[in-house]
Amino acid sequence: MSLFFNNRILREGEGAGAGAGSGAGSGAGDGKGAGTGDLKVGADGKAIITETPPVPFFKGLYGDDGKIDKTAWDRLPDRLKPYKDQFSKYDTVEAVLDGFGNAHSMAVKKALAPLTGTEPPEIVQERNQLLDTIQGVPKDIKGYGFTRENIAKDLPEQFWDQTLADEFAALCQRSHMSPADAKAALLLQVKATKAQLAAAQTAETEYYQGQDLAFEKAMKTAGIDMDKAIDLSVRGAATLGIDPKSPIFKNAAVRAAMVRFANLVAEDKIVRPGDPEAGTGDELAEARDIASNPQNPLYKAYNDPLDPRHEMAKARRNELYRIDGEKKLRRGAQA
């Protein structure tokens, strides 16, 4: 009978007196230490090997007092062996935990510390990637979602600048700003803009209300009925080519000036909207006056092709010639 064990042939009678063989457990590099084995022969003559499980490296690592048995580090698995010397510095479990906590804090602080400007490009790139990962920075600036629809849907469209919003998103990306913080910063700006618009609207309303009150007070002081004052101001403005709907016409001083102008100019010289034949009764003299009298309200407009009222002044002068011609024809027919 022969027995095969550990590449040796044990023949009957060999190893007499030993009663048992010993075997070396493999266990190397598995973190469980070395195992042991016993060899016995069964009743049927076959070998029976019993192995004692290897001891885990952490078994008996520390006692009840927290002190570490440093021989346990000899049983470290392969992946932890490079840190054996580091672990051996600590005498207690508490010291190990403190050391790990301190090392972690130092690593975080080092990663987030300002750069000196002397670091090689690969270090800068690695650090930037780390910060982007920590902050959740999107790869594309569109990931911030900076659109009027997402950020300021109720903001008047003319006050939203998408180009500027994209530039801000790019700045946030370069600064490793998280989407939440970037959005909060932009919303703060939107809030400030809305507040400014509201304040401007309130100021404008109060200004126009004040101008209305000032105009009413001026007309009351001048003894002019308010309805008449409004009519005169509108007619005076029309003569000078000023649109009564223009913001400038809301100014109390401008409206009062239109009233004074209307009172200074003869009624029949005031241009009334929809009344092209209104005049002094001497259309020929009035037509000539437009072209030659600097005091005539239409003189400057007629003689300045760049004046916005130039065409209107020309049309008025031509209309006066037409009316004068028709009157002469009527008089000739009656003679």
Beta strands, then each sheet from edge to edge (+ up, - down):
strand 1: 2-5
strand 2: 8-11
strand 3: 21-24
strand 4: 36-41
strand 5: 47-52
sheet 1: 1+ 2-
sheet 2: 3+ 4- 5+
end
